[in-house]
Amino acid sequence: MDLIVQKFGGTSLSDEQSRRHVLRHIIREREAGNGLVVVVSAMGRSGEPYATDSLLNLVLRNGNALPARERDLLLSCGELISASVLCSLLNAEGIPSVALTGGQAGIMTDDRFGSARIADIKTERVHKHLSEGLVVVVTGFQGMTSEGEITTLGRGGSDTSATALGAALSAKVVDIYTDVDGILTADPRWVSNARPLPAVSYEEICNMAQNGAKVIHPRAVEIAMKAGIPVRVRSTFSDGEGTLVTNAEALRKQGIWFDKTVTGLAHVHQVTQIGVINNNGPADVQLRVFRAMASHGISVDFINVMPSGVHYTVSDHDTPNAIGLLEGLGFKPQIRRACAKVAVIGGGMNGEPGVMAVIVEALTNSGIPILQSADSNTTIWVLISEEDLAKALQALHTAFGLHLA
């Protein structure tokens, strides 16, 4: 019997009609003879009663005085509700099932409440229930310390739970069900002719996720990649195969690797570019700048270090604090607000000449200045003004032929 791990997000569980679609996917895999572990997120999105953000708002109105341990107890409730409701639906349909918390499923973590890391997965209990013919429903996003404390895994934690269980249980595949039909060449809210991708490599989807694509969390992909477990990103509301995520060699063997230079686009907006220029000031300007950012918990990105100083970006949320810190050090930072970072991603661009030329030509022809750039083996980033974002994404999408099948 093959084992499949299915993960269903909050929108897939938010109402009775959506849960019927979830039931249909579970029944299909059972009828195919597969064992099933089903990982669930909290129901709905922010503002709906049992969503994670809604639970958090219950204590934020009290001044956010809840300690981290008790905060994790509260935030674990959303997934408990989802698991119990789905278990009741399965049993009512004659499908024997059992609901387990992350800890009961053997997910052991460190004690960093709110952002715990998985230390081990003890699979004995899950294997026992699978051998009894049960569908095992597991609360995503959470685990347990060796002292029995409930922890949560941070944003994207349910994706991480799913791929970690898939790796520990040697699953055939991990299916991540969302409200979109797989991974697209770009965000359809910004690019009208974005199209679904039949397959991408682990490296490509990691880069897409790290650069703003929100279909799957990068930590979850990294776990699957290390274990060599394929992942499919699928829609709860259709029977499509979605997007297969695996290693490049496996894609080639299956005859579905197209080896395009560029696979897709991702973006992050609401960022600020900061420049600190030396101008005969202290020789350790770079060290002082980044040490100040790190010591105050400000995440920096898009870093260019030069003999004369540094350029980097921070989120708009962190901009006032970053400016205050730099001015407190005696610097006069150059600030450019309302920027966006666009990532051009493709496993076939490494060593391929002309990719940057296409990017520059597409943006130049659209009248879009490039404020900063950087590159790696599979990604080229450009920083632009946020007001040019939609135009830039559409121009690059067309320039690389991503709208073509």
C-alpha positions in Angstrom: 0.0 0.0 0.0 1.4 3.4 -1.0 1.1 6.3 1.5 0.0 9.7 0.4 0.1 12.8 2.7 -2.6 15.4 1.8 -2.6 18.9 3.3 -5.6 21.1 3.1 -5.4 24.8 3.8 -7.8 27.1 5.6 -9.9 28.0 2.5 -10.4 24.3 1.7 -12.0 23.8 5.1 -13.9 27.0 5.7 -17.4 25.9 4.9 -19.5 22.8 4.3 -19.3 23.0 0.6 -15.5 23.3 0.6 -15.2 20.4 3.0 -17.2 18.2 0.6 -14.5 18.8 -2.0 -11.9 17.7 0.6 -13.9 14.6 1.2 -14.0 13.8 -2.5 -10.2 13.9 -2.7 -9.8 11.6 0.3 -12.3 9.1 -1.1 -10.6 9.0 -4.5 -7.2 8.2 -2.9 -8.7 5.5 -0.6 -10.5 3.9 -3.5 -7.1 3.8 -5.3 -5.8 1.7 -2.4 -3.6 4.4 -0.8 -3.0 4.9 2.9 -3.7 8.5 3.9 -2.4 11.0 6.4 -4.3 14.3 6.1 -2.8 17.4 7.5 -5.2 20.4 8.2 -4.8 24.1 8.8 -7.1 26.3 10.8 -10.4 27.1 9.0 -10.8 30.2 6.9 -8.8 33.4 6.6 -8.3 36.3 9.0 -11.6 37.6 10.3 -13.4 34.2 10.2 -14.0 32.8 13.7 -11.5 30.0 13.9 -8.7 31.4 11.7 -5.2 31.7 13.3 -5.2 35.5 13.0 -8.7 35.7 14.5 -7.6 33.7 17.5 -4.6 35.9 17.9 -6.8 39.1 17.9 -8.6 37.8 20.9 -5.5 38.5 23.0 -4.0 41.4 21.1 -7.0 43.5 22.3 -5.7 43.0 25.8 -2.3 44.5 25.0 -0.6 41.3 23.7 0.3 40.4 27.3 0.0 36.7 26.7 3.4 34.8 27.2 4.8 32.9 24.3 3.9 29.4 25.7 0.3 30.3 26.3 0.1 32.0 22.9 1.0 28.7 21.3 -1.7 27.0 23.3 -4.2 29.5 21.9 -3.0 29.3 18.3 -3.1 25.5 18.3 -6.9 25.6 18.7 -7.7 26.4 15.1 -6.2 23.2 13.8 -7.8 21.2 16.6 -11.2 22.4 15.4 -10.4 21.6 11.8 -9.2 18.1 12.6 -12.2 17.3 14.7 -14.7 18.6 12.2 -13.0 16.7 9.3 -12.8 13.5 11.4 -16.6 13.8 12.2 -17.4 14.2 8.5 -15.3 11.2 7.5 -16.8 9.0 10.1 -20.3 10.1 9.1 -19.5 9.0 5.6 -18.4 5.6 6.8 -14.7 6.3 6.5 -12.9 5.3 9.7 -10.6 8.0 10.9 -8.7 9.3 13.9 -7.7 12.9 14.8 -4.2 13.5 16.3 -2.5 16.7 17.5 0.9 17.3 16.1 2.5 16.0 19.3 0.3 12.9 19.3 1.4 12.3 15.7 5.0 12.2 16.9 6.2 15.7 15.8 8.8 16.6 18.4 10.2 20.2 18.4 12.5 22.5 20.2 11.0 25.0 22.7 11.1 28.1 20.5 7.5 29.0 21.0 5.9 30.6 17.9 8.7 29.5 15.6 9.6 26.0 16.7 11.8 23.7 14.6 11.1 20.0 14.2 13.7 17.9 16.0 12.3 14.4 15.3 9.2 12.6 14.2 8.2 9.4 16.0 6.0 7.6 13.5 4.9 4.5 15.6 1.4 5.8 16.4 0.7 7.0 12.9 1.8 3.7 11.5 -0.4 1.8 14.0 -3.5 3.7 12.9 -2.7 3.3 9.2 -2.3 -0.5 9.8 -5.8 -0.4 11.3 -7.2 1.1 8.0 -7.8 4.5 9.4 -7.4 7.9 7.7 -5.1 9.7 10.1 -6.0 13.4 10.4 -3.2 15.5 11.9 -3.2 19.1 13.1 -0.7 21.0 11.0 1.4 24.0 12.3 2.2 22.4 15.6 4.3 19.9 17.6 5.4 19.1 21.1 8.6 19.5 23.1 10.2 16.6 25.0 8.5 18.1 28.2 5.1 17.9 26.6 4.6 21.6 25.8 2.6 22.5 22.7 4.5 24.5 20.1 3.7 26.2 16.8 5.9 26.2 13.8 5.4 29.7 12.5 4.0 30.9 9.2 3.6 28.1 6.6 3.8 25.6 9.5 1.1 23.3 8.1 3.0 22.9 4.8 6.1 22.1 6.9 4.1 19.5 9.0 2.9 17.8 5.8 6.3 17.5 4.1 8.0 16.5 7.3 5.5 13.7 7.9 5.8 12.7 4.3 9.6 12.4 4.7 9.4 10.6 8.0 6.7 8.1 6.7 8.4 7.6 3.3 5.3 8.8 1.5 4.9 8.3 -2.2 3.9 12.0 -2.6 2.7 15.0 -0.6 -0.3 16.7 -2.0 -0.7 20.4 -1.0 -4.2 21.5 -1.7 -5.0 25.2 -2.0 -7.5 27.5 -3.7 -5.5 27.8 -6.9 -4.9 25.2 -9.6 -1.2 24.7 -9.0 1.8 27.0 -9.4 1.5 29.7 -12.0 4.1 31.5 -14.1 3.2 34.7 -12.1 0.7 36.1 -9.7 -2.6 36.2 -11.7 -3.7 39.3 -9.7 -0.9 41.2 -11.5 -0.4 39.3 -14.8 -3.7 38.5 -16.5 -2.3 35.7 -18.8 -0.3 33.9 -16.2 -0.7 30.1 -16.8 -0.3 27.0 -14.6 3.0 25.2 -14.7 2.9 21.4 -15.0 6.1 20.9 -13.2 8.9 22.8 -11.5 12.1 21.7 -9.7 12.6 22.0 -6.0 15.1 24.8 -6.5 12.8 26.8 -8.7 9.8 26.7 -6.3 12.1 27.5 -3.3 13.2 30.6 -5.1 9.6 31.5 -6.1 8.4 31.0 -2.5 11.3 33.0 -1.0 10.6 35.8 -3.4 6.9 36.3 -2.6 5.0 33.5 -4.2 2.7 32.2 -1.4 1.6 28.8 -2.8 3.9 26.8 -0.6 6.3 27.7 2.2 10.0 27.4 1.3 10.9 25.5 4.5 8.4 22.8 3.5 10.0 22.5 0.0 13.5 22.2 1.6 12.4 19.3 3.7 10.8 17.5 0.7 14.0 18.2 -1.3 16.3 16.7 1.3 14.1 13.6 1.5 13.5 13.3 -2.2 9.7 13.2 -1.7 7.7 14.6 -4.7 5.2 17.4 -3.9 2.1 18.2 -5.9 0.4 21.6 -5.5 -3.2 21.1 -6.4 -6.6 22.8 -6.2 -9.1 21.5 -3.7 -11.9 22.6 -6.1 -10.9 20.6 -9.2 -9.6 17.2 -10.2 -6.5 18.6 -12.0 -3.1 17.2 -11.3 -1.7 20.6 -10.4 2.0 21.3 -10.4 4.5 18.5 -9.7 7.6 19.6 -7.6 10.5 17.3 -7.7 14.2 17.2 -8.7 15.2 18.1 -12.2 16.5 14.6 -13.1 13.2 13.0 -12.1 11.3 15.5 -14.3 13.5 14.6 -17.3 13.0 10.9 -16.8 9.2 11.4 -16.8 9.4 13.4 -20.0 7.8 16.5 -18.5 10.9 18.7 -18.1 10.8 21.5 -20.6 14.2 23.1 -19.6 13.0 26.6 -20.2 15.5 29.3 -19.5 12.9 31.1 -17.3 10.1 29.3 -15.5 8.3 32.1 -13.7 8.2 35.4 -11.9 7.8 36.3 -8.3 7.7 39.6 -6.5 7.7 41.4 -3.2 6.4 44.9 -2.8 6.2 47.5 0.0 10.0 47.6 0.5 12.3 50.5 1.0 15.8 50.9 -0.5 18.4 52.3 1.9 21.8 53.5 0.9 24.6 54.4 3.3 27.6 55.9 1.6 31.0 56.2 3.3 32.3 59.5 2.0 35.5 59.3 4.0 33.6 58.3 7.1 34.5 55.3 9.3 36.1 52.4 7.6 33.8 49.9 9.2 30.6 51.4 7.9 29.3 48.1 6.5 29.8 46.3 9.8 28.2 49.0 11.8 25.1 49.2 9.5 24.4 45.5 9.5 25.2 45.0 13.1 22.7 47.7 14.0 20.0 46.1 11.8 20.6 42.6 13.2 20.7 43.7 16.9 17.2 45.2 16.4 15.7 42.3 14.5 15.4 44.1 11.2 15.6 41.7 8.2 17.7 43.0 5.4 17.5 42.0 1.7 18.9 42.8 -1.7 22.3 43.6 -0.3 25.1 45.3 -2.3 28.3 45.9 -0.4 30.8 48.3 -2.0 34.0 50.0 -0.8 32.1 53.3 -0.6 29.2 51.9 1.4 26.1 49.7 1.2 22.7 49.5 -0.4 20.0 47.2 0.9 16.3 46.9 1.3 13.9 46.5 4.3 10.2 46.2 4.5 8.2 49.4 4.7 7.1 48.3 8.2 10.8 48.4 9.4 11.8 51.6 7.5 11.2 54.1 10.4 13.2 52.0 12.9 16.0 51.5 10.4 16.3 55.2 9.6 16.3 56.0 13.3 19.1 53.5 14.0 21.3 54.8 11.1 20.8 58.4 12.1 21.7 57.5 15.7 25.0 56.2 14.3 25.7 59.5 12.6 24.8 58.4 9.1 22.7 60.2 6.6 20.9 57.4 4.8 19.6 57.7 1.3 16.0 56.5 1.4 13.8 55.4 -1.5 10.4 54.3 -0.4 7.6 52.4 -2.2 9.9 49.9 -4.1 9.2 46.4 -5.4 11.6 43.5 -6.0 10.9 41.3 -9.0 12.5 37.9 -9.3 13.0 36.2 -12.7 13.5 32.5 -11.9 14.5 29.5 -14.0 16.6 26.4 -13.7 17.8 26.8 -17.2 19.4 30.3 -16.9 22.6 29.2 -15.3 25.4 29.8 -17.8 22.8 31.0 -20.4 23.9 34.2 -22.1 21.5 37.1 -22.7 19.0 36.7 -19.9 19.9 40.0 -18.3 19.8 41.6 -21.7 16.2 40.5 -22.2 15.3 41.9 -18.7 16.9 45.2 -19.4 15.4 45.5 -22.8 11.9 44.7 -21.6 12.0 47.2 -18.8 13.7 49.9 -20.8 11.1 49.6 -23.6 8.4 50.0 -20.9 10.1 53.1 -19.5 10.9 51.4 -16.2 14.2 52.3 -14.4 16.2 49.6 -12.7 17.2 50.8 -9.3 19.3 47.8 -8.2 20.0 44.3 -9.4 21.5 41.0 -8.2 21.7 37.4 -9.4 22.3 33.8 -8.5 22.5 30.5 -10.5 18.7 30.4 -11.0 17.4 33.9 -10.2 17.9 37.5 -11.3 16.4 40.2 -9.1 15.7 43.8 -10.1 14.5 46.5 -7.8 12.0 49.0 -9.3 9.5 51.6 -8.2 6.3 50.0 -6.9 4.2 52.1 -9.2 5.8 50.2 -12.1 5.2 46.7 -10.7 2.2 45.6 -12.8 3.8 47.0 -16.0 7.1 45.3 -15.2 5.6 41.9 -14.5 3.6 41.9 -17.7 6.5 43.1 -19.8 8.9 40.4 -18.4 6.2 37.7 -18.7 5.8 38.5 -22.4 9.5 39.0 -23.1 10.2 35.4 -21.8 7.2 33.9 -23.5 5.7 32.7 -20.2 2.2 33.1 -21.6 2.9 30.5 -24.2 2.1 26.8 -23.5 
